[in-house]
């Protein structure tokens, strides 16, 4: 029997899933690692920490299960998008990786627009706007702020591609992760030589691009000895975390939409007809499936907003279950209290690193129950922003599938259905990107004939949440006001950011 190993190189840790061909989870293990913030707005990690955690989690997976490593037919990887790994000529890490959540590169984003010839031309090149989280502005930041380090750079890798290199000795990326660098022609599936030339980035620094399901190497003898894996085990290219999450949720055909409420919130719709948004409000990336793309909107502080509420406002005194109970005591609309979940800026649709979280409409009647429910509603409003943009691009919504930690909250499920005005399907599999990586491995090594076979064989709808008509009408009114609030406060957010910078400068 050919078992499959999916690895997810996440922001908080590496997750390893050992999966049977029928989709049964044989083992699920996670090893965590730290994130550092040397300055406000910075986010960095050591790629060596990723690697040590990967070796540890594979060893534990192999040693703690009755499955012999000879039975593992294929391995594949998922990973956090955009984050940059800089290697020298000896393949050593030059500096900590700059992560997707790092916002130091605002000036470099402006520079990219200037060099590319404006937003329209940048969209023409790579189908996406310049955002602080993407890889290209990180490369320019290194070049301009750490020129001695930049001179040493011989290879620029994404997190999962670095780990795959360590496993196999082979240097590759694949289409779904390459799409998030801002250096890739998403529709034509190749590096953008035109943009690379304008940004003065040498293409030799970037890896050859595979399909997500292509064989990308085999486990080396040294790694086999370190981990317990079989020497020569096939390693399939894999995908970006969102692409893998989509595969693991069965989002492989037109009309299916994934809504993920994790730390961030994602609305992702598969499409066979790639159309970039000319205003750059939503992303267009390559999917892990053959000749397939997805449109995606992201709200940066989804689960993070609920975590902030639980830790900072309630000082860890109440569990999430208790908070859910408090939220259920309040009627839809939170009696006029609206929450903007922009704790760390916002991506879709505003692309504004200056945006900040807001409670609007506080009155004497509001108590902790209202503050709790309005956070859940505010995040759902932010997700609706993305869904509406995807609809505007002509995608016909046939089914919405919810995943992530938020999908486990009964009240949040119902609020989401009520605000979106759509039925929400919950799945029998709730393992996220690592599971999708395992399925990609299965397609790559022939355990499955196609993505459709893998998905139809394994992933089933276990429950459907139906929206309430009256609740949807209430929320439609609240959503109209929610949308106006950002534009009313946009200049104030900018002014606040300038005040913060002056305070830091002179403190």
Secondary structure, 3 states (H helix, E strand, C coil): CCEEEEEEECCCEEEEEEECCCCCEEEEEEEECCCECCCCCCCEECHHHHHHHHHHHHHHHHHCCCCCHHHEEEEEEEECCCCEEEECCCCCECCCEECCCCCCCHHHHHHHHHHHCCHHHHHHHHCCCCCCCCHHHHHHHHHHHCHHHHHHCCEEECHHHHHHHHHHCCCEEEHHHHHHHCCEECCCCEECHHHHHHHCCCHHHCCEEECCCCEEEECCHHHHHHHCCCCCCEEEEEEEHHHHHHHCCCCCCCCEEEEEECCCEEEEEEECCCCCCCCCCCEEEECCCCCCEEEEEEECCCHHHHHHHHHHHCCCCCCHHHHHHHHHCCCCCHHHCEEECCCCCECCCCCECCCCCEEECCCCCCCHHHHHHHHHHHHHHHHHHHHHHHHHCCCCCCEEEEECHHHHCHHHHHHHHHHHCCCEEEECCCCCHHHHHHHHHHHHHCCCCCHHHHHHHHCCEEEEECCCHHHHHHHHHHHHHHHHHHHHHHHHHHHHHHHHHHHHHHC
